[in-house]
Amino acid sequence: MKLVIVESPSKAKTISKYLGKDYAVRSSVGHIRDLPKNNKKAIDIQREFTPHYEIIKGKEKIVSEIKKLAKTSEEVILATDPDREGEAIAWHIAEALGLKSGKTKRISFHEITKEAVEEAMRHPRKIDENLRKAQEARRVLDRLVGYDLSGLIWKKVRYGLSAGRVQSPALRIIAEREREIRAFKPENYWTITADFINDKKEALSLVCSQEPRDQKETDKILEKGRKEKWFVIGIEERETKRAPLAPFTTSTLQQTASSRLGFSPSRTMYVAQRLYEAGHITYMRTDSLSLSANAVQEISKKILEKLGKNYLENRVYKTQSKNAQEAHEAIRPSHFSVESAGGTGEEERLYELIWKRTVASQMSNAKILKTKISANIKDKDIPDFTLTGSRTLFDGWLAVESEVAGKEIEVPKINEGDVLNLKKIEAEKKETTPPPRYTEAGLVKELEKRGIGRPSTYAAITKTIQDRGYVEKIQKALHPTDTGEVVSEFLEKNFGNIIADSFTADMENKLDDIAKGKREYAKTLGDFYGPFAKQVKEKNNTEKITTLGEADKSIICPVCGSNMVIKLGRNGKFLSCSRFPDCAGARTIDGKAMEPPKETGEICPACRQAGQNEKDAGKLIEREGRFGKFISCNKYPKCRYIKKDAATEEAKKTNVACPLCKKGMLAEKRGRFGIFYGCSDYPNCKYIMKSKPTGNTCQECGSLMMEGTKTIPERCSNKICPNHNPHKK
């Protein structure tokens, strides 16, 4: 018996169909090892940044089961994803299981088809140490930067905030755009439209080729246009060619899925992952534009069958990225004979998008006839007025990807010198607009343009800055929150070099060089971390940001009448009395008075337990929080005591033991994103799940089951497990 190990249960299910009875296919259910939470234990900086890994809590059972199978198997084949992360997972599996090199093989494939799997089986290799070292360097680097920067922000801005090597430059880009928008000063301009009728009684609407910024110039054009006779002064017809778009990379797929399907980058990657693991598309993390010879041949056959030879034009697309990720293809269907695939509506729509784009990429140019009509008065002392129309002569690739064809504009048959009868001419006053805010798709495009991140990280970056509460999405546009702006400003001021585009892109290139074997792991990290750690240490001496400036003098404290200052709270900016903590008066940022905390008359038991006498101990006060009223110590944040109501706490218990620590019980909790269920032994145990546990365990992976919906009453809490979304199996 031979053992094949992959990282996903659904991938294991697909591969097992292609292999015979001599193979057992098992899933690691993602990563099985990671750095410990404690940074001091995680990385030995003095010993050339040696990381110390541990089995991820909750994965012990999976590791144990695979280890038993590996011992009785004649051969172990590691078939994780064909990129750095996949290579790292394969290495971690080999290390955790103690696999011997002679008994262990590594295979990789870019599509999960019978042909690809069998071909990979015929050409096994060793684990690529350069690739896995590059992933290790990224993981260690991100941990060091995140740990040190986050710790400093906790001290200098507010407890609980975070920063990261790549997330912070992304936040800076959004914050900079917001400052541009605020600083923008609109200018007036006028668009002038003239409606005509020709001698054939056909209507034409022409637009002034210039947009005057001056009212007098606008009035001059209107006055002369109304007085003088109009003539057609030019007819220009030209045939243009419109080339098809290149096959999808990770970035362009995320952008197109956002604009066409309304998917977020993270949603796009989730759906694409499902399609890949089911064998429908090639690997979805790539910045390559290439297509295999077999794929091109299959596409050509499909075009000839469907449309004919006039529509076929094979093309080779040059990858723009300097450091294209490994030897991947573009994202394409595994079999072009399959025009529709996927187990859900989302999967079907994304697959259709990929199928159409890939087929269209090997098709003939569309031929468009563009017609431009120009008109003016006899003296021609005003700008020309123009009308541009277009007509498709040959649809070419647009026959498949018709969604991007655009609307045709027919223009009447007319000759140069023809008289035009003016019906009306009018001007519309407008204002110049500031640059638009980034959408998720726009941010991904910008990150790629600036060399920040890689295909595997774009979705995670956009998701992280939103999950952290630094950015919020309003009608598809990304707005920085008050917290996000303050954090970005702090980092720009103190670590501008670290979050600069050039530095971030350069570091990505160095990580790519490690993957190619051109750069050493320890030296790369050492060259960065030495100066960085020194810089962090120096910034420890900077003053803590207690206020963000003074409030308007006309706004005074509702309690004592003193001036107020702007502060940053968990819910954003607010106005606080300048005499705080002697006075707790506060207002919302727009000046509305906030009810001050009320004393309950009780002494804080936590302060007394810490040895403080009654005089020095804190007093319990009633506060208003995001989730309603609660009672806590008035010495927060020095004392974080919160009084709990016994009856309420009892009602929140589930009587289900924590599967991680086995000591605590899972209970209802409330966080930034709503209700969740966590271990009662927090912070010693940080296990959480998003819905109420039922007490049952999953038959597929052994994880706890949780409450679902009316149609799916119970589902697995493990996101990677097929039983997490059983309706999508």
Secondary structure, DSSP 8 states (H G I E B T S, - for coil): -EEEEES-HHHHHHHHHHS-TTEEEEE--S-SEE--SSHHHHEETTTTSEE--EE-TT-HHHHHHHHHHHHH-SEEEE---SSHHHHHHHHHHHHHHT--GGGEEE---SB-SHHHHHHHHHS-B---HHHHHHHHHHHHHHHHHHHHHHHHHHHHT-TT----TTHHHHHHHHHHHHHHHHH----EEEEEEEEEE-TT--EEEEEESS--SSHHHHHHHHHHHHHS-EEEEEEEEEEEEE-----B-HHHHHHHHHHHH---HHHHHHHHHHHHHTTSBB-S--------HHHHHHHHHHHHHHT-GGGB---------TT--TT---B-BS-TT-----SSHHHHHHHHHHHHHHHHTTB--EEEEEEEEEEEETT--S--EEEEEEEEEE-GGGGT-GGGS---B------TT-EEEEEEEEEEEEE-------BHHHHHHHHHHHT-S-TTTHHHHHHHHHHTTSEEEETTEEEE-HHHHHHHHHHHHHHTTTSSHHHHHHHHHHHHHHHTTSS-HHHHHHHHHHHHHHHHHHHTTS-----S-B--TT-B-TTT--BEEEEEETTEEEEEETTTTT---EEETTS-EE---EEEEEE-HHHHHTT--TTTS-EEEEEEETTEEEEEETTTTT---B---HHHHHHHEEEEE-TTTSSSEEEEEEETTEEEEEETTTTT---EESS-EEEEE-TTT--EEEE--SSS-EEES-TTSGGGSGGG-
